[in-house]
Amino acid sequence: MARTLITSAIPYINGIKHLGNLVGSQLPADLHARFLRLSGHEVMFICATDEHGTPAELAALEAGEPVAQYCARMHKVQRELAKGFRLSFDYFGRSSSARNRDLTQHFAGRLADNGHLYEVTEQQIYSRHEQRFLPDRYVTGECPNCGYERARGDQCENCTKQLDPSDLINPRSQISGSSDLEMRRTKHLYLRQSKFIDRLDSWIDSQSDWPTLTVSIAKKWLHDGGGLQDRGITRDLVWGVPVQRGRQSWPGMEDKVFYVWFDAPIEYIAATAEWADANDRPDADWLRWWKTDEGAKDVRYVQFMGKDNVPFHTLSFPVTIMGSGEQWKLVDFIKSFNFLNYEGGQFSTSQKRGIFMDQALDTLPSDYWRWWLLSHAPEYSDSEFTWSSFVDGVNSDLANVLGNFISRVCRFCVRRFGSRVPEQGNWTDIEHDFTNRIQAHINDLASLMYAMEVRKSAQQLRKTWALGNEYIQLTAPWAAIRSDQERAATIISYALNLASIFSTISSPFIPDASARLRRSLHLENTPSWPTSIPDALRQLQPGAELSDPGVLFAKLTEKQCDQWKREFAGTR
């Protein structure tokens, strides 16, 4: 049994996330975690809310709440929405936790001790109107790279170029809109990322199976424009991890906090420690996932994220790990995604454009969304959500293929065999042929799932479902029962066992419908990925009780589609 550590990019606390955020990290990570558990692996699946920095302060200011209160409230909201989408985190932590504070300060201390931090006195934008320094995200303006007019002071949302506030054209305060800004001197700690270029280059080259998207982004940041630059890791803010060495002050840094992009990835480690605390486990139980000298040497660590998060996870966070000089686990595989757009535009949390997780769950059950998003995951290029595509995908895949097969088989059994699994007689060449085909399909599906090929896995699963309808259409139990009840019983028993297989292999994609199907088949054992299909096709005992699961997926109508287009016309 292998051990796999899975982390999903931690979402900002500043509001409810949209479907593009969901499919870009958390949902495919959940798919992988669920599949590995079914396959007998030991999994630690970690996520958290990213609660520090300017996004939190601005969102709290807009909400009229103290920032700590706002973050506590929104953490609960995001945690419940994650449950609503059936994201199977082992723990959903908070970057404002004491564990993350202590670990962030620990890493900074180690980096300083090893000579990887230095102080820089620099010019920073100061707002005379607000009488305060404005950290990167408090400043907006025109991007010097692409001309986007609402670029942030740390990164342009449009072209993803990393920026400093002083790079912006016509900068203004995000808080007040004031352009009464000036440059003033302030002092910060910088991380010597440039010292790690060769080491990072060799490490990335050693990851031969990384997606092209991940490697290309990392290499571009590593070498273009003069190479990887040193990066400030402190900010003039109040809300955040205080710049200290443990409980000791850091001279000259008394009124500063660590940059959110320094402490946020450390929360992956901290959240695992929070998991141990929440379950009354000793430190050894979380260290075995993260410290190679504490048992993590045999752990495979996989990260899931959108492409805009790749630079920090392939470069900055690894520099923190490497520079500590300690035996922390480096990532083994980074699964990155392009962007999911919305009806000809972009999803945007800051501009509240698109459909958000709470709205989605208020509209339809989570399985509808999980299936469409995973089957259209933006793996190799940006993809686009449209309501027409969504309705077509739900109807053609979930209702017409899987739902139709389950409905035909279960209702026929209830009507003709009294809600009991009939006796399965001898197989004909048809059953032997379909068994071989199903075995091949499921073997291919498992290979794709291990490889984290999300869209191809969904396509393969649909092909497997389609075999069920093909089998029923070919064997025609409604005709067979008129002359050969034993043959009809074998057909229905075989099909019911196939439905039980579908309930297992579909569960990483559509867990609620799969659980409902298992309940209707009265399967009480914990499912595991089927390896021997001939055995799996005889697991239901003759005479076992059967319930009609009803309509697993209702067909969506053109009228509903038109209504949703109007209701979600690009603004929240």
MIROFI-508451 format. One line per 10 residues: number of its first residue (from 1); their letters; for each residue z, x, y of C-alpha. Coordinates in Angstrom, 1 decimal, decimal comma. Layout:
<recs>
NUM	A	Z:X:Y ~ ...
</recs>
This chain:
<recs>
1	MARTLITSAI	0,0:0,0:0,0 ~ -1,1:1,5:3,3 ~ 0,8:1,2:6,6 ~ -1,1:0,2:9,7 ~ 0,3:0,1:13,3 ~ -1,7:-2,3:15,5 ~ -1,4:-2,6:19,2 ~ -3,2:-5,0:21,5 ~ -3,7:-4,1:25,2 ~ -0,7:-5,6:26,9
11	PYINGIKHLG	-1,6:-8,3:29,4 ~ -0,5:-8,2:33,0 ~ 2,3:-10,6:33,9 ~ 0,4:-12,0:36,9 ~ -0,5:-15,4:35,6 ~ -2,0:-17,0:32,5 ~ -4,8:-15,1:30,8 ~ -8,3:-16,4:30,4 ~ -10,4:-16,5:27,3 ~ -12,1:-13,2:28,1
21	NLVGSQLPAD	-8,7:-11,4:28,1 ~ -7,9:-13,1:24,8 ~ -11,1:-12,1:22,9 ~ -11,1:-8,6:24,4 ~ -7,9:-7,5:22,7 ~ -5,2:-9,8:21,3 ~ -7,4:-12,1:19,2 ~ -9,4:-9,5:17,3 ~ -6,2:-7,5:16,8 ~ -4,6:-10,6:15,3
31	LHARFLRLSG	-7,7:-11,0:13,0 ~ -7,2:-7,4:11,7 ~ -3,5:-7,8:11,3 ~ -3,8:-11,0:9,3 ~ -6,5:-9,6:7,1 ~ -4,5:-6,4:6,3 ~ -1,4:-8,5:5,4 ~ -3,5:-10,6:3,1 ~ -4,8:-7,4:1,5 ~ -1,3:-6,2:0,8
41	HEVMFICATD	-0,8:-3,7:3,6 ~ 2,3:-3,2:5,6 ~ 1,6:-4,0:9,2 ~ 3,4:-3,6:12,5 ~ 1,6:-5,6:15,1 ~ 2,9:-5,0:18,6 ~ 2,1:-6,5:22,0 ~ 4,1:-7,1:25,3 ~ 3,8:-8,2:28,9 ~ 2,9:-5,5:31,4
51	EHGTPAELAA	5,4:-6,4:34,2 ~ 5,5:-3,5:36,7 ~ 3,4:-2,6:39,6 ~ 1,6:-4,4:42,3 ~ 0,2:-7,3:40,3 ~ 3,7:-8,4:39,5 ~ 4,9:-8,1:43,0 ~ 1,9:-9,9:44,5 ~ 2,1:-12,7:41,9 ~ 5,8:-13,2:42,6
61	LEAGEPVAQY	5,2:-13,2:46,3 ~ 2,6:-15,9:45,9 ~ 4,9:-17,9:43,7 ~ 7,9:-17,5:46,1 ~ 10,1:-16,0:43,4 ~ 12,1:-12,8:43,1 ~ 9,9:-10,5:41,0 ~ 12,4:-10,1:38,2 ~ 12,8:-13,9:37,9 ~ 9,0:-14,4:38,0
71	CARMHKVQRE	8,4:-11,8:35,3 ~ 11,0:-13,4:33,0 ~ 9,5:-16,8:33,5 ~ 5,9:-15,7:32,9 ~ 6,9:-13,6:29,9 ~ 8,1:-16,9:28,2 ~ 4,9:-18,6:29,2 ~ 2,7:-15,9:27,8 ~ 4,8:-15,7:24,6 ~ 4,4:-19,4:24,0
81	LAKGFRLSFD	0,7:-19,3:24,6 ~ 0,4:-16,5:22,2 ~ 2,2:-18,7:19,6 ~ -0,2:-21,5:20,5 ~ -3,1:-19,4:19,6 ~ -1,3:-18,3:16,4 ~ -1,2:-14,6:17,4 ~ 0,9:-13,1:14,7 ~ 2,7:-10,4:16,6 ~ 5,6:-8,8:14,8
91	YFGRSSSARN	7,1:-8,4:18,3 ~ 6,1:-9,4:21,8 ~ 8,0:-7,2:24,2 ~ 8,4:-6,6:27,9 ~ 7,6:-3,4:29,8 ~ 10,6:-4,1:32,0 ~ 12,9:-3,6:29,0 ~ 15,7:-1,0:28,9 ~ 13,9:0,7:26,0 ~ 10,8:1,2:28,1
101	RDLTQHFAGR	12,7:2,5:31,0 ~ 14,5:5,1:28,9 ~ 11,4:6,2:27,0 ~ 9,3:6,4:30,2 ~ 11,9:8,6:31,9 ~ 12,2:10,6:28,7 ~ 8,4:11,3:28,6 ~ 8,4:12,2:32,3 ~ 11,2:14,6:31,7 ~ 9,5:16,3:28,8
111	LADNGHLYEV	6,2:16,6:30,8 ~ 8,2:18,2:33,6 ~ 10,0:20,6:31,3 ~ 6,7:21,6:29,8 ~ 5,1:22,3:33,2 ~ 2,7:19,4:33,2 ~ 4,0:17,7:36,4 ~ 3,9:18,9:39,9 ~ 4,7:17,4:43,4 ~ 1,9:16,6:45,9
121	TEQQIYSRHE	2,4:15,7:49,5 ~ -0,5:13,4:50,3 ~ -1,8:10,9:52,8 ~ -1,3:7,3:51,8 ~ -2,2:4,0:53,4 ~ 0,6:2,6:55,5 ~ 0,6:-0,9:56,9 ~ 2,0:-1,0:60,4 ~ 2,1:-4,8:60,2 ~ 4,3:-4,8:57,1
131	QRFLPDRYVT	6,0:-1,5:57,8 ~ 5,5:-0,1:54,3 ~ 3,3:2,0:52,3 ~ 0,6:0,1:50,4 ~ 0,2:1,2:46,8 ~ -3,3:1,0:45,3 ~ -3,4:-2,6:44,4 ~ -2,0:-3,8:47,7 ~ -5,3:-2,5:49,3 ~ -8,7:-4,2:48,9
141	GECPNCGYER	-12,0:-3,4:50,4 ~ -15,6:-2,6:49,7 ~ -16,3:-0,4:46,6 ~ -18,1:2,8:47,6 ~ -19,8:2,9:44,3 ~ -21,3:-0,7:43,9 ~ -20,6:-2,4:47,2 ~ -18,3:-5,1:45,7 ~ -16,4:-6,5:48,6 ~ -13,1:-7,3:46,8
151	ARGDQCENCT	-12,5:-4,0:45,0 ~ -8,9:-3,0:44,4 ~ -7,4:0,3:45,5 ~ -7,1:1,5:41,9 ~ -10,2:0,2:40,2 ~ -13,2:-1,9:41,1 ~ -13,2:-5,0:39,0 ~ -17,0:-5,3:39,2 ~ -18,2:-1,8:38,1 ~ -14,8:-0,5:36,6
161	KQLDPSDLIN	-14,9:2,7:38,6 ~ -11,5:4,2:39,1 ~ -10,6:4,5:42,8 ~ -8,0:5,5:45,3 ~ -7,2:3,2:48,2 ~ -8,6:5,8:50,6 ~ -12,0:5,5:48,9 ~ -12,4:1,9:50,0 ~ -14,7:0,9:52,9 ~ -13,0:-1,4:55,4
171	PRSQISGSSD	-9,7:-1,5:53,6 ~ -7,2:-4,3:54,3 ~ -3,7:-5,3:53,0 ~ -3,8:-7,6:50,0 ~ -0,5:-9,1:51,2 ~ -1,3:-10,1:54,8 ~ -5,0:-9,4:55,1 ~ -4,1:-7,1:58,0 ~ -6,5:-4,1:58,7 ~ -3,9:-2,5:60,9
181	LEMRRTKHLY	-3,6:0,4:58,5 ~ -3,1:4,2:58,9 ~ -2,6:7,2:56,8 ~ 0,9:8,7:56,5 ~ 2,4:11,5:54,5 ~ 4,3:10,8:51,3 ~ 5,2:12,8:48,2 ~ 4,4:12,0:44,6 ~ 4,4:13,5:41,1 ~ 1,1:14,3:39,5
191	LRQSKFIDRL	0,2:14,7:35,8 ~ -1,9:17,8:35,1 ~ -4,6:15,9:33,1 ~ -7,1:18,6:33,9 ~ -5,3:21,1:31,6 ~ -6,0:18,9:28,6 ~ -9,8:18,5:28,9 ~ -10,6:20,8:26,1 ~ -7,9:19,4:23,8 ~ -8,9:15,9:24,5
201	DSWIDSQSDW	-12,6:16,8:24,0 ~ -11,8:18,2:20,5 ~ -9,6:15,3:19,6 ~ -12,2:12,7:20,6 ~ -14,9:14,7:18,7 ~ -12,7:14,6:15,6 ~ -12,7:10,7:15,6 ~ -16,1:10,4:13,9 ~ -15,7:6,6:13,3 ~ -14,9:5,5:16,8
211	PTLTVSIAKK	-17,2:2,8:18,3 ~ -19,9:4,2:20,5 ~ -18,6:2,2:23,4 ~ -15,2:3,8:23,2 ~ -16,5:7,4:22,9 ~ -19,1:7,0:25,7 ~ -16,5:5,7:28,2 ~ -14,0:8,4:27,3 ~ -16,6:11,2:27,5 ~ -17,9:10,0:30,8
221	WLHDGGGLQD	-14,4:10,0:32,3 ~ -13,7:13,4:30,7 ~ -16,8:15,2:32,0 ~ -18,6:13,4:34,8 ~ -17,9:14,0:38,5 ~ -16,2:17,3:38,0 ~ -14,2:16,4:34,9 ~ -10,9:14,6:34,3 ~ -8,8:14,8:37,4 ~ -5,0:15,1:37,8
231	RGITRDLVWG	-3,4:11,7:38,4 ~ -0,4:10,6:40,4 ~ 2,2:8,9:38,2 ~ 4,6:7,7:40,9 ~ 4,3:5,0:43,5 ~ 6,2:3,8:46,6 ~ 7,5:0,6:45,2 ~ 10,8:-1,0:44,4 ~ 9,9:-2,9:41,2 ~ 9,3:-0,6:38,3
241	VPVQRGRQSW	10,9:2,2:36,2 ~ 12,9:4,4:38,6 ~ 11,8:8,0:38,8 ~ 14,7:9,7:37,1 ~ 15,5:12,2:34,3 ~ 17,5:9,9:32,1 ~ 20,4:8,8:34,3 ~ 20,0:11,8:36,6 ~ 18,2:11,5:39,9 ~ 14,9:13,3:40,5
251	PGMEDKVFYV	15,3:15,1:43,9 ~ 12,8:13,9:46,4 ~ 11,8:10,9:44,3 ~ 14,8:8,7:44,9 ~ 12,9:5,7:46,3 ~ 10,0:5,7:44,0 ~ 9,0:4,2:40,6 ~ 6,6:5,4:37,9 ~ 3,0:4,2:38,2 ~ 2,4:1,1:36,0
261	WFDAPIEYIA	-0,3:2,8:34,1 ~ 2,1:5,6:33,2 ~ 4,8:3,3:31,8 ~ 2,7:0,5:30,4 ~ 1,2:2,3:27,3 ~ 4,7:3,7:26,6 ~ 5,7:0,1:26,1 ~ 3,8:0,1:22,8 ~ 6,5:2,5:21,5 ~ 9,3:0,7:23,3
271	ATAEWADAND	8,3:-2,7:22,0 ~ 8,6:-1,4:18,5 ~ 12,1:-0,2:19,3 ~ 12,7:-3,6:20,9 ~ 11,6:-5,2:17,5 ~ 14,2:-3,0:15,7 ~ 16,9:-4,1:18,2 ~ 16,0:-7,8:17,9 ~ 16,3:-7,6:14,1 ~ 19,5:-5,4:14,0
281	RPDADWLRWW	17,6:-2,5:12,4 ~ 18,4:1,2:12,9 ~ 16,2:3,5:15,0 ~ 14,8:5,0:11,8 ~ 13,0:1,7:11,2 ~ 10,9:2,0:14,3 ~ 10,6:5,7:14,4 ~ 8,8:5,6:11,1 ~ 5,9:4,0:12,8 ~ 5,8:6,4:15,8
291	KTDEGAKDVR	7,2:9,8:15,0 ~ 5,2:11,9:12,5 ~ 8,3:13,9:11,7 ~ 10,2:10,6:11,0 ~ 7,8:9,1:8,5 ~ 4,8:8,1:10,6 ~ 2,4:10,8:9,2 ~ 0,9:8,2:6,8 ~ 0,5:5,5:9,4 ~ -2,9:4,5:10,6
301	YVQFMGKDNV	-2,7:3,5:14,3 ~ -5,3:1,1:15,6 ~ -5,7:-0,1:19,2 ~ -7,6:-3,1:20,5 ~ -8,7:-3,4:24,2 ~ -11,4:-4,3:26,7 ~ -13,6:-1,5:27,9 ~ -11,9:-1,4:31,3 ~ -8,7:-0,2:29,5 ~ -10,4:2,6:27,5
311	PFHTLSFPVT	-10,0:5,5:30,0 ~ -6,2:5,1:30,1 ~ -5,9:4,9:26,3 ~ -8,3:7,7:25,4 ~ -7,2:10,1:28,1 ~ -4,1:9,4:30,2 ~ -1,8:8,1:27,4 ~ -2,8:10,8:25,0 ~ -2,1:13,4:27,6 ~ 1,4:11,9:27,9
321	IMGSGEQWKL	1,8:12,1:24,1 ~ 0,4:15,6:23,8 ~ 2,2:16,9:26,9 ~ 5,6:15,8:25,6 ~ 5,4:18,5:22,9 ~ 7,0:16,0:20,4 ~ 5,6:14,6:17,2 ~ 4,5:11,1:18,5 ~ 1,7:9,3:16,8 ~ -1,7:9,5:18,4
331	VDFIKSFNFL	-4,2:6,6:17,9 ~ -6,5:6,9:15,0 ~ -9,0:4,2:16,0 ~ -9,8:2,4:19,2 ~ -11,7:-0,9:18,9 ~ -13,0:-1,6:22,4 ~ -14,9:-4,6:23,6 ~ -17,3:-5,5:26,4 ~ -16,7:-8,4:28,7 ~ -17,0:-12,1:27,9
341	NYEGGQFSTS	-18,6:-13,9:30,9 ~ -18,3:-17,5:31,9 ~ -21,3:-19,8:32,6 ~ -23,4:-17,3:34,4 ~ -20,5:-15,6:36,2 ~ -17,4:-13,6:35,4 ~ -14,0:-14,7:34,1 ~ -11,4:-13,5:36,7 ~ -7,7:-13,8:36,6 ~ -7,3:-12,7:40,2
351	QKRGIFMDQA	-9,9:-15,2:41,4 ~ -8,9:-17,9:38,9 ~ -12,4:-18,4:37,6 ~ -13,1:-19,6:34,1 ~ -11,0:-21,4:31,4 ~ -7,5:-20,1:30,8 ~ -5,4:-20,1:27,6 ~ -3,2:-23,1:28,6 ~ -6,2:-25,2:29,6 ~ -7,9:-24,3:26,3
361	LDTLPSDYWR	-5,0:-25,4:24,2 ~ -4,7:-28,6:26,2 ~ -8,3:-29,4:25,5 ~ -8,7:-28,6:21,7 ~ -6,6:-27,0:18,9 ~ -6,5:-23,3:18,7 ~ -8,8:-22,9:15,7 ~ -11,8:-24,2:17,6 ~ -11,3:-21,5:20,2 ~ -10,4:-18,7:17,7
371	WWLLSHAPEY	-13,6:-19,4:15,7 ~ -16,0:-19,5:18,6 ~ -14,5:-16,5:20,4 ~ -14,4:-14,3:17,3 ~ -17,9:-15,3:16,2 ~ -19,2:-14,4:19,7 ~ -17,0:-11,4:20,3 ~ -18,5:-9,0:22,9 ~ -18,6:-6,0:20,6 ~ -21,9:-4,3:21,4
381	SDSEFTWSSF	-22,8:-5,9:24,8 ~ -21,3:-8,4:27,2 ~ -21,5:-12,0:25,9 ~ -21,3:-15,3:27,6 ~ -19,2:-18,4:27,1 ~ -21,1:-21,6:27,8 ~ -19,9:-25,1:26,9 ~ -23,2:-25,9:25,2 ~ -22,9:-22,8:23,0 ~ -19,2:-23,6:22,2
391	VDGVNSDLAN	-20,0:-27,2:21,2 ~ -23,0:-26,1:19,1 ~ -20,9:-23,4:17,4 ~ -18,0:-25,7:16,5 ~ -20,3:-28,4:15,2 ~ -22,7:-26,2:13,2 ~ -20,1:-23,9:11,7 ~ -16,8:-25,6:11,4 ~ -17,8:-29,3:11,1 ~ -21,1:-29,1:9,3
401	VLGNFISRVC	-20,5:-26,2:7,0 ~ -16,8:-25,7:6,2 ~ -15,6:-29,2:7,1 ~ -18,4:-30,9:5,3 ~ -17,8:-29,1:2,1 ~ -14,1:-29,7:2,1 ~ -14,5:-33,4:2,9 ~ -17,1:-34,0:0,2 ~ -15,1:-32,4:-2,5 ~ -11,7:-33,7:-1,7
411	RFCVRRFGSR	-12,8:-37,3:-1,1 ~ -14,8:-37,3:-4,3 ~ -11,9:-36,0:-6,3 ~ -9,4:-38,5:-4,8 ~ -11,8:-41,4:-5,4 ~ -13,0:-40,5:-8,9 ~ -10,1:-38,5:-10,4 ~ -7,0:-40,1:-8,9 ~ -5,8:-37,4:-6,5 ~ -5,5:-34,9:-9,4
421	VPEQGNWTDI	-7,3:-31,7:-10,1 ~ -9,6:-32,5:-13,1 ~ -9,9:-30,3:-16,2 ~ -12,4:-27,5:-15,8 ~ -14,6:-27,2:-18,8 ~ -17,1:-24,6:-19,8 ~ -19,2:-23,0:-17,1 ~ -22,9:-23,3:-17,2 ~ -25,3:-20,6:-15,9 ~ -25,0:-22,3:-12,5
431	EHDFTNRIQA	-21,2:-21,5:-12,2 ~ -21,7:-18,0:-13,5 ~ -24,5:-17,4:-11,0 ~ -22,4:-18,8:-8,1 ~ -19,4:-16,8:-9,1 ~ -21,3:-13,6:-8,9 ~ -22,8:-14,5:-5,6 ~ -19,4:-15,5:-4,2 ~ -17,8:-12,3:-5,5 ~ -20,6:-10,3:-3,7
441	HINDLASLMY	-20,2:-12,3:-0,5 ~ -16,4:-11,8:-0,4 ~ -16,7:-8,1:-1,2 ~ -19,0:-7,7:1,7 ~ -16,7:-9,7:3,9 ~ -13,7:-7,5:3,0 ~ -15,8:-4,4:3,8 ~ -16,7:-5,8:7,2 ~ -13,1:-6,8:7,9 ~ -11,8:-3,4:7,1
451	AMEVRKSAQQ	-14,4:-1,9:9,4 ~ -13,3:-4,3:12,2 ~ -16,9:-5,7:12,6 ~ -15,7:-8,9:14,1 ~ -19,0:-10,9:14,7 ~ -20,5:-9,7:11,4 ~ -17,3:-10,7:9,6 ~ -17,6:-14,2:11,1 ~ -21,3:-14,4:10,1 ~ -20,5:-13,3:6,5
461	LRKTWALGNE	-17,6:-15,9:6,3 ~ -20,0:-18,6:7,4 ~ -22,5:-17,6:4,7 ~ -19,7:-17,8:2,1 ~ -18,8:-21,3:3,2 ~ -22,4:-22,3:3,0 ~ -22,4:-21,4:-0,8 ~ -19,9:-24,3:-1,2 ~ -22,4:-26,8:0,1 ~ -25,2:-25,2:-1,8
471	YIQLTAPWAA	-23,2:-25,5:-5,0 ~ -22,3:-29,2:-4,5 ~ -25,9:-30,1:-3,5 ~ -27,3:-28,3:-6,6 ~ -24,8:-29,7:-9,1 ~ -24,6:-33,3:-7,6 ~ -21,3:-34,5:-9,1 ~ -22,0:-38,0:-7,8 ~ -25,0:-38,1:-10,2 ~ -23,4:-36,2:-13,1
481	IRSDQERAAT	-20,4:-38,6:-13,3 ~ -22,6:-41,5:-14,2 ~ -23,6:-39,8:-17,5 ~ -21,2:-36,9:-18,1 ~ -17,7:-37,2:-16,7 ~ -16,6:-33,9:-18,2 ~ -19,4:-32,1:-16,4 ~ -18,5:-33,8:-13,1 ~ -14,9:-32,8:-13,7 ~ -15,9:-29,2:-14,1
491	IISYALNLAS	-18,0:-29,3:-11,0 ~ -15,2:-30,8:-8,9 ~ -12,5:-28,5:-10,3 ~ -14,8:-25,5:-9,6 ~ -15,4:-26,7:-6,1 ~ -11,7:-27,3:-5,4 ~ -10,9:-23,8:-6,6 ~ -13,6:-22,6:-4,3 ~ -11,9:-24,5:-1,4 ~ -8,6:-22,7:-2,2
501	IFSTISSPFI	-10,5:-19,4:-1,9 ~ -11,9:-20,5:1,4 ~ -8,4:-21,4:2,6 ~ -7,4:-17,8:2,0 ~ -10,4:-15,9:3,3 ~ -10,7:-18,1:6,4 ~ -7,0:-17,8:7,4 ~ -7,4:-14,7:9,6 ~ -10,0:-16,7:11,7 ~ -8,7:-20,3:11,5
511	PDASARLRRS	-5,0:-20,2:10,3 ~ -4,1:-23,8:11,1 ~ -7,0:-25,4:9,2 ~ -6,5:-22,9:6,4 ~ -2,8:-23,9:6,1 ~ -3,7:-27,6:6,2 ~ -6,2:-27,1:3,4 ~ -3,6:-25,2:1,3 ~ -1,1:-28,0:1,8 ~ -3,7:-30,6:0,6
521	LHLENTPSWP	-4,2:-28,5:-2,5 ~ -0,4:-28,1:-2,8 ~ -0,6:-24,3:-2,9 ~ 2,9:-23,1:-2,3 ~ 2,5:-19,4:-3,1 ~ 1,9:-16,8:-0,4 ~ -1,8:-16,2:-0,4 ~ -3,4:-12,8:-1,0 ~ -7,0:-11,7:-0,6 ~ -8,9:-12,6:-3,7
531	TSIPDALRQL	-10,3:-9,6:-5,5 ~ -11,3:-11,2:-8,9 ~ -13,3:-14,3:-8,0 ~ -13,6:-15,5:-11,7 ~ -9,8:-15,6:-11,8 ~ -9,4:-17,2:-8,4 ~ -11,8:-19,9:-9,4 ~ -9,4:-21,1:-12,1 ~ -6,1:-20,8:-10,2 ~ -5,6:-24,6:-9,7
541	QPGAELSDPG	-3,9:-26,2:-12,7 ~ -5,5:-29,3:-14,3 ~ -3,5:-32,3:-13,3 ~ -2,1:-30,7:-10,2 ~ -1,7:-33,0:-7,2 ~ -4,3:-33,2:-4,5 ~ -4,1:-34,8:-1,0 ~ -7,1:-35,6:1,2 ~ -6,8:-33,1:4,2 ~ -8,8:-35,5:6,3
551	VLFAKLTEKQ	-11,3:-34,3:8,9 ~ -10,6:-30,5:9,4 ~ -12,8:-30,3:12,4 ~ -14,0:-33,3:14,5 ~ -17,5:-33,0:15,8 ~ -17,8:-32,5:19,5 ~ -20,1:-34,7:21,5 ~ -22,6:-34,1:24,3 ~ -20,5:-36,4:26,5 ~ -17,4:-34,2:25,9
561	CDQWKREFAG	-19,6:-31,1:26,7 ~ -20,7:-32,6:30,0 ~ -17,2:-33,6:30,9 ~ -15,9:-30,1:30,3 ~ -18,7:-28,5:32,3 ~ -17,6:-30,6:35,3 ~ -13,9:-30,1:34,7 ~ -14,1:-26,3:34,3 ~ -16,8:-25,6:36,9 ~ -15,7:-22,1:37,5
571	TR	-12,4:-22,5:39,3 ~ -8,9:-23,1:38,0
</recs>
